[in-house]
């Protein structure tokens, strides 16, 4: 990433330091209990691989190094470090572009030095908020480091142990069943990216195309991040309706790319939910209770502040992706079976459009050449 006067637009080290300082450590557990949680999550991750591949009929090509992605059980600080590394790698081209634009303005070097610190603190505040909520994540783009290993071709599965324990206690569900249930969802994401060799490059290409079309000036983007951070710090929702960070989309080209990204993310999230519940009854005895309680928690959030931040960060859109995507997958599998659904992974051309996510029969007609009924 380029810089002006040695200063980056985001002080990434400060973002990590701020987030790890502010984030709560998680629920109280004894050392022995912590070891057992970590060990059980690792066992469930391994067993989930077999369950998911059998149910989806998907597996990485034989001998493909991308299929050998590690499972990392992390605390909240570990999740923060991994995501900062991923953000830095993925957003590098956009921030370099914005950096150059600001550097040509009067006083750009001074603004760079000060703004990078401020933005680092504010990004850290947001990450501290998110770090206490994420249960697991398949990291597709983060660089491999000694502290955070990954597959040679990229990718690693993160399971955030404190958050999993916190939610299982909050929902009052069987902890062993809940841990396996979470692993089934995250393992589905790992299977999607390891069994479909072109998927990672396709998604990254779409994201970079979206970012390359960005015409938002640095001040506007940083102001939206600042608004989110101030909402969190002040403990109150923003005044008025507000807009999410995603609403900064400016150009028709961006809106077109965003539509494609929304469709593919809805597919990936909905597929994971469908698989999680499809495998569940055979290996998770209390899956119905877990699903009911978890859906209520997912829909309600944790209060007005949580709802405001979800809207500002665009997380409400992610909740819709779970629901709409799962409905699409279920409808297609009911119509053409699992093998017929798996045609979706043939190429970027067989991915559903945003309109087809809402109308699965249109995807069936386009890809299979026939209408449902």
FIPADO-579415 format. One record per residue (C-alpha): residue in three letters; x, y, z negated. Coordinates in pm, whole numbers. Layout:
N
  res       u       v       w
  ALA       X       Y       Z
...
% end
This chain:
373
  res       u       v       w
  UNK       0       0       0
  UNK     125     345      86
  UNK     155     612    -178
  UNK     209     983    -202
  UNK     486    1106    -426
  UNK     518     753    -565
  UNK     157     753    -690
  UNK    -116     514    -578
  UNK    -485     599    -570
  UNK    -543     338    -841
  UNK    -299     269   -1121
  UNK    -352    -106   -1121
  UNK    -135    -176   -1425
  UNK    -330      81   -1623
  UNK    -656     -77   -1505
  UNK    -543    -414   -1644
  UNK    -418    -260   -1968
  UNK    -741     -65   -2019
  UNK    -969    -358   -1943
  UNK    -782    -606   -2162
  UNK    -776    -353   -2449
  UNK   -1150    -281   -2429
  UNK   -1290    -626   -2359
  UNK   -1411    -826   -2654
  UNK   -1236   -1154   -2719
  UNK   -1556   -1358   -2711
  UNK   -1741   -1583   -2955
  UNK   -1565   -1714   -3261
  UNK   -1433   -2066   -3220
  UNK   -1176   -2267   -3410
  UNK    -849   -2358   -3241
  UNK    -956   -2721   -3217
  UNK   -1293   -2625   -3069
  UNK   -1123   -2399   -2814
  UNK    -896   -2684   -2705
  UNK   -1193   -2915   -2667
  UNK   -1389   -2660   -2459
  UNK   -1094   -2615   -2224
  UNK   -1039   -2989   -2192
  UNK   -1407   -3056   -2128
  UNK   -1432   -2786   -1862
  UNK   -1135   -2938   -1682
  UNK   -1295   -3285   -1697
  UNK   -1625   -3148   -1569
  UNK   -1450   -2962   -1287
  UNK   -1291   -3289   -1172
  UNK   -1613   -3488   -1193
  UNK   -1809   -3208   -1024
  UNK   -1591   -3241    -717
  UNK   -1712   -3597    -657
  UNK   -2077   -3513    -731
  UNK   -2082   -3206    -504
  UNK   -1908   -3375    -211
  UNK   -2142   -3673    -228
  UNK   -2454   -3456    -243
  UNK   -2351   -3204      25
  UNK   -2166   -3456     246
  UNK   -1887   -3201     276
  UNK   -1515   -3255     213
  UNK   -1188   -3087     314
  UNK   -1013   -3229     622
  UNK    -769   -3505     527
  UNK    -425   -3367     446
  UNK    -537   -3004     450
  UNK    -340   -2816     178
  UNK    -631   -2575     137
  UNK    -824   -2858     -26
  UNK    -578   -2875    -314
  UNK    -700   -2570    -503
  UNK    -630   -2555    -877
  UNK    -885   -2514   -1155
  UNK    -784   -2252   -1411
  UNK    -970   -2223   -1741
  UNK    -913   -1863   -1847
  UNK   -1013   -1616   -2114
  UNK   -1156   -1274   -2034
  UNK    -813   -1114   -2004
  UNK    -710   -1382   -1756
  UNK   -1018   -1313   -1544
  UNK    -934    -941   -1545
  UNK    -576    -997   -1428
  UNK    -686   -1232   -1152
  UNK    -951    -993   -1022
  UNK    -728    -688   -1028
  UNK    -479    -883    -815
  UNK    -758    -978    -576
  UNK    -895    -623    -552
  UNK    -549    -485    -490
  UNK    -487    -727    -204
  UNK    -830    -693     -44
  UNK    -868    -315     -78
  UNK    -510    -233      18
  UNK    -582    -125     378
  UNK    -875      97     276
  UNK    -688     264      -8
  UNK    -388     322     217
  UNK    -615     497     466
  UNK    -770     712     193
  UNK    -427     778      45
  UNK    -300     916     375
  UNK    -604    1139     410
  UNK    -558    1283      63
  UNK    -182    1315     104
  UNK    -228    1555     392
  UNK    -436    1787     177
  UNK    -281    2069     -29
  UNK    -165    1936    -366
  UNK    -220    1576    -254
  UNK      84    1442    -438
  UNK     -25    1594    -769
  UNK    -380    1468    -721
  UNK    -239    1125    -646
  UNK     -42    1108    -969
  UNK    -332    1226   -1186
  UNK    -615    1059    -995
  UNK    -448     720    -996
  UNK    -430     724   -1376
  UNK    -789     839   -1415
  UNK    -921     583   -1168
  UNK    -713     310   -1331
  UNK    -877     382   -1667
  UNK   -1225     394   -1520
  UNK   -1178      76   -1318
  UNK   -1050     -88   -1635
  UNK   -1368      13   -1818
  UNK   -1585    -147   -1551
  UNK   -1378    -465   -1546
  UNK   -1405    -494   -1923
  UNK   -1783    -485   -1884
  UNK   -1790    -748   -1609
  UNK   -1531    -972   -1775
  UNK   -1774   -1061   -2053
  UNK   -2043   -1171   -1808
  UNK   -1884   -1389   -1539
  UNK   -1904   -1763   -1609
  UNK   -1693   -1881   -1319
  UNK   -1558   -1771    -985
  UNK   -1397   -1923    -680
  UNK   -1123   -1675    -591
  UNK   -1068   -1673    -218
  UNK    -832   -1384    -154
  UNK    -617   -1327    -461
  UNK    -241   -1370    -413
  UNK     -64   -1662    -578
  UNK     157   -1580    -876
  UNK     341   -1784   -1137
  UNK      82   -1687   -1400
  UNK    -213   -1747   -1165
  UNK    -127   -2033    -926
  UNK    -335   -2114    -623
  UNK    -336   -2334    -314
  UNK     -81   -2271     -43
  UNK    -356   -2143     185
  UNK    -515   -1935     -91
  UNK    -790   -2007    -336
  UNK    -836   -2109    -699
  UNK   -1130   -2186    -923
  UNK   -1164   -1983   -1243
  UNK   -1380   -2093   -1536
  UNK   -1418   -1826   -1807
  UNK   -1439   -2034   -2124
  UNK   -1547   -1764   -2376
  UNK   -1838   -1656   -2157
  UNK   -1958   -2010   -2102
  UNK   -1957   -2072   -2478
  UNK   -2132   -1739   -2541
  UNK   -2416   -1814   -2297
  UNK   -2469   -2173   -2406
  UNK   -2507   -2049   -2765
  UNK   -2732   -1762   -2663
  UNK   -2963   -1992   -2465
  UNK   -2948   -2263   -2732
  UNK   -2895   -2538   -2475
  UNK   -2689   -2855   -2488
  UNK   -2330   -2727   -2454
  UNK   -2196   -3034   -2273
  UNK   -2477   -3027   -2017
  UNK   -2443   -2652   -1967
  UNK   -2068   -2671   -1905
  UNK   -2115   -2939   -1641
  UNK   -2400   -2742   -1482
  UNK   -2178   -2434   -1448
  UNK   -1895   -2643   -1302
  UNK   -2131   -2787   -1039
  UNK   -2214   -2436    -916
  UNK   -1853   -2320    -900
  UNK   -1729   -2645    -748
  UNK   -1982   -2597    -469
  UNK   -1812   -2269    -381
  UNK   -1475   -2440    -378
  UNK   -1613   -2712    -150
  UNK   -1763   -2454      85
  UNK   -1429   -2283     142
  UNK   -1210   -2594     147
  UNK   -1439   -2804     368
  UNK   -1502   -2527     622
  UNK   -1154   -2421     743
  UNK   -1269   -2109     929
  UNK   -1489   -1967     650
  UNK   -1221   -1787     449
  UNK   -1076   -1603     749
  UNK   -1425   -1518     874
  UNK   -1537   -1362     547
  UNK   -1210   -1175     503
  UNK   -1233   -1049     861
  UNK   -1584    -919     803
  UNK   -1478    -743     483
  UNK   -1180    -580     653
  UNK   -1399    -471     945
  UNK   -1640    -316     698
  UNK   -1359    -136     517
  UNK   -1198     -15     838
  UNK   -1521     161     930
  UNK   -1536     344     598
  UNK   -1558     718     641
  UNK   -1624     800     277
  UNK   -1384    1061     150
  UNK   -1177     959    -153
  UNK   -1348    1207    -384
  UNK   -1693    1061    -312
  UNK   -1587     701    -367
  UNK   -1396     779    -685
  UNK   -1688     982    -811
  UNK   -1915     680    -778
  UNK   -1665     469    -975
  UNK   -1646     749   -1231
  UNK   -2024     763   -1257
  UNK   -2038     391   -1331
  UNK   -1763     418   -1593
  UNK   -1928     716   -1763
  UNK   -2258     530   -1772
  UNK   -2083     246   -1953
  UNK   -1893     474   -2190
  UNK   -2198     683   -2272
  UNK   -2424     386   -2341
  UNK   -2702     532   -2131
  UNK   -2845     484   -1782
  UNK   -2759     745   -1520
  UNK   -3012    1020   -1468
  UNK   -3258     965   -1185
  UNK   -3266     663    -962
  UNK   -2901     679    -860
  UNK   -2738     482    -580
  UNK   -2520     177    -590
  UNK   -2160     184    -476
  UNK   -2270     -22    -175
  UNK   -2509     260     -80
  UNK   -2208     466      25
  UNK   -2229     289     362
  UNK   -2208     560     624
  UNK   -2193     426     978
  UNK   -2421     205    1190
  UNK   -2125     -31    1241
  UNK   -2088     -65     864
  UNK   -2456    -137     819
  UNK   -2435    -409    1082
  UNK   -2134    -573     914
  UNK   -2298    -538     572
  UNK   -2604    -722     705
  UNK   -2385   -1012     818
  UNK   -2198   -1016     486
  UNK   -2523   -1012     292
  UNK   -2647   -1309     493
  UNK   -2334   -1520     442
  UNK   -2315   -1437      69
  UNK   -2683   -1526      30
  UNK   -2609   -1857     201
  UNK   -2310   -1934     -21
  UNK   -2481   -1840    -348
  UNK   -2811   -2004    -259
  UNK   -2635   -2322    -147
  UNK   -2449   -2337    -480
  UNK   -2773   -2297    -675
  UNK   -2945   -2562    -462
  UNK   -2660   -2810    -510
  UNK   -2634   -2736    -881
  UNK   -2998   -2826    -932
  UNK   -2996   -3109    -677
  UNK   -2711   -3291    -848
  UNK   -2835   -3192   -1192
  UNK   -3105   -3451   -1268
  UNK   -2862   -3740   -1214
  UNK   -2580   -3606   -1431
  UNK   -2728   -3324   -1645
  UNK   -3019   -3461   -1849
  UNK   -3140   -3119   -1967
  UNK   -3106   -2943   -1631
  UNK   -3472   -2830   -1621
  UNK   -3444   -2657   -1960
  UNK   -3111   -2498   -1869
  UNK   -3242   -2367   -1535
  UNK   -3557   -2218   -1690
  UNK   -3370   -2038   -1967
  UNK   -3086   -1925   -1742
  UNK   -3322   -1784   -1479
  UNK   -3499   -1576   -1743
  UNK   -3165   -1446   -1869
  UNK   -3040   -1370   -1518
  UNK   -3358   -1178   -1429
  UNK   -3387    -975   -1748
  UNK   -3028    -868   -1807
  UNK   -2931    -742   -2152
  UNK   -3121    -414   -2175
  UNK   -3148     -75   -2011
  UNK   -2774     -11   -1994
  UNK   -2710    -348   -1836
  UNK   -2988    -290   -1582
  UNK   -2851      54   -1494
  UNK   -2500     -77   -1439
  UNK   -2625    -369   -1234
  UNK   -2802    -124   -1005
  UNK   -2507     114    -985
  UNK   -2259    -165    -907
  UNK   -2492    -334    -660
  UNK   -2535    -645    -878
  UNK   -2911    -645    -826
  UNK   -2839    -732    -465
  UNK   -2638   -1032    -584
  UNK   -2937   -1154    -787
  UNK   -3151   -1137    -474
  UNK   -2886   -1336    -288
  UNK   -2922   -1625    -532
  UNK   -3299   -1630    -491
  UNK   -3326   -1571    -116
  UNK   -3035   -1798     -30
  UNK   -3164   -2088    -238
  UNK   -3505   -2054     -73
  UNK   -3341   -2064     271
  UNK   -3133   -2375     194
  UNK   -3428   -2559      43
  UNK   -3654   -2482     339
  UNK   -3394   -2592     596
  UNK   -3305   -2916     413
  UNK   -3676   -2997     380
  UNK   -3717   -2948     756
  UNK   -3402   -3105     906
  UNK   -3229   -3286     617
  UNK   -2883   -3231     471
  UNK   -2700   -3325     789
  UNK   -2917   -3085     984
  UNK   -2854   -2809     732
  UNK   -2479   -2868     754
  UNK   -2489   -2746    1113
  UNK   -2470   -2408     943
  UNK   -2096   -2469     888
  UNK   -2018   -2540    1256
  UNK   -1894   -2190    1342
  UNK   -1965   -1823    1266
  UNK   -2232   -1840    1538
  UNK   -2437   -2092    1338
  UNK   -2439   -1887    1020
  UNK   -2786   -1746     947
  UNK   -2855   -1381    1011
  UNK   -3004   -1163     741
  UNK   -3343   -1195     912
  UNK   -3309   -1575     928
  UNK   -3236   -1593     555
  UNK   -3586   -1451     509
  UNK   -3733   -1675     784
  UNK   -3555   -2015     775
  UNK   -3774   -2150    1057
  UNK   -3611   -1901    1292
  UNK   -3267   -2045    1212
  UNK   -3396   -2398    1267
  UNK   -3541   -2292    1603
  UNK   -3220   -2121    1713
  UNK   -2971   -2387    1599
  UNK   -3177   -2703    1639
  UNK   -3387   -2588    1931
  UNK   -3720   -2663    1771
  UNK   -3973   -2503    1543
  UNK   -4073   -2626    1200
  UNK   -4405   -2777    1125
% end
